[in-house]
Every structure is written in structure tokens, then in C-alpha cells.
């Protein structure tokens, strides 16, 4: 079973980044449901911009890291079969 085109071993490697993504997602939902610092549009906008930008950057980094791991495994597998 391939999720997002990644094999099971690659997904296990990527859990290092999936856990912080879950934590960031939790805080996005928590701050949207219960505004801890009030509802000032400037401060709330800055807060959500920081959290959401970190979430998106980490998600993109995780995707490309997974692609790099899969490509390295394919290259290593191809080299191993030639011997």
C-alpha cells in the first residue's frame, strides 16, 4: 500500500516530520477555536501566518525528503542488483 506514492519504509522514515506537523495542526485548530491572545486582527493574523507558514514549509520539506529517500533507495537497489 503506497500512501502519497511512498512505500511503507519511506513513510516510517518520514514520521520524524509528521509528528511536528500534527502538533502544528493541533495548535492551528486550538487557536482558531479558543483564541488565547484575544481577537485582535493584527496579532491573530501574525500568529496564524507564522504557524500556517511553518506547517506548509514543513509539509513541503517532508514531501521532497520522501522523494529524495525513495530515489536514493531506487538507485541503491539498482546498483545492488548489478553485482
C-alpha positions as CSV (number, residue, x, y, z in Angstrom):
1,X,0.0,0.0,0.0
2,X,1.5,3.3,-1.1
3,X,0.3,6.5,0.6
4,X,1.2,9.7,-1.4
5,X,3.3,7.4,-3.7
6,X,5.6,6.5,-0.8
7,X,6.5,2.9,0.3
8,X,6.0,1.8,3.8
9,X,9.7,2.1,4.8
10,X,9.8,5.7,3.5
11,X,6.7,6.6,5.4
12,X,8.3,5.3,8.6
13,X,11.3,7.5,7.8
14,X,9.0,10.5,7.4
15,X,7.3,10.1,10.7
16,X,10.0,12.3,12.2
17,X,8.4,15.2,10.3
18,X,4.8,14.0,10.5
19,X,4.7,14.3,14.3
20,X,5.6,18.0,14.3
21,X,3.0,18.6,11.5
22,X,0.4,17.1,13.8
23,X,1.4,19.3,16.7
24,X,1.3,22.4,14.5
25,X,-2.1,21.4,13.1
26,X,-3.4,20.9,16.7
27,X,-2.3,24.5,17.6
28,X,-3.9,25.9,14.5
29,X,-7.2,24.3,15.4
30,X,-6.8,25.1,19.1
31,X,-6.1,28.8,18.5
32,X,-8.9,29.1,15.9
33,X,-11.4,27.5,18.4
34,X,-10.1,29.2,21.6
35,X,-8.2,32.5,20.8
36,X,-5.8,32.6,23.7
37,X,-4.5,36.1,22.9
38,X,-7.7,37.8,22.1
39,X,-9.2,38.5,18.7
40,X,-7.1,41.4,17.5
41,X,-6.9,41.0,13.7
42,X,-3.2,42.1,13.6
43,X,-1.9,39.8,16.3
44,X,-4.2,36.9,15.3
45,X,-3.1,37.4,11.7
46,X,0.5,37.4,12.6
47,X,0.1,34.3,14.8
48,X,-1.7,32.3,12.2
49,X,0.7,33.5,9.4
50,X,3.6,32.2,11.5
51,X,2.0,28.8,12.4
52,X,0.5,28.1,9.0
53,X,3.7,29.1,7.1
54,X,5.7,26.7,9.3
55,X,3.2,24.0,8.7
56,X,3.3,24.5,4.9
57,X,7.1,24.7,4.8
58,X,7.5,21.5,6.9
59,X,4.9,19.7,4.7
60,X,6.7,20.6,1.5
61,X,10.1,19.7,3.1
62,X,8.7,16.4,4.2
63,X,7.3,15.6,0.7
64,X,10.6,16.4,-1.0
65,X,12.6,14.5,1.7
66,X,10.4,11.5,1.0
67,X,11.0,11.8,-2.8
68,X,14.8,12.0,-2.1
69,X,14.7,8.9,0.1
70,X,12.8,6.9,-2.5
71,X,15.1,8.0,-5.3
72,X,18.2,7.1,-3.2
73,X,16.6,3.7,-2.4
74,X,15.9,3.0,-6.1
75,X,19.5,4.0,-7.1
76,X,20.9,1.9,-4.3
77,X,18.7,-1.0,-5.3
78,X,19.7,-0.8,-8.9
79,X,23.4,-0.7,-8.0
80,X,23.0,-3.7,-5.7
81,X,21.4,-5.9,-8.4
82,X,24.2,-5.3,-11.0
83,X,26.8,-7.0,-8.8
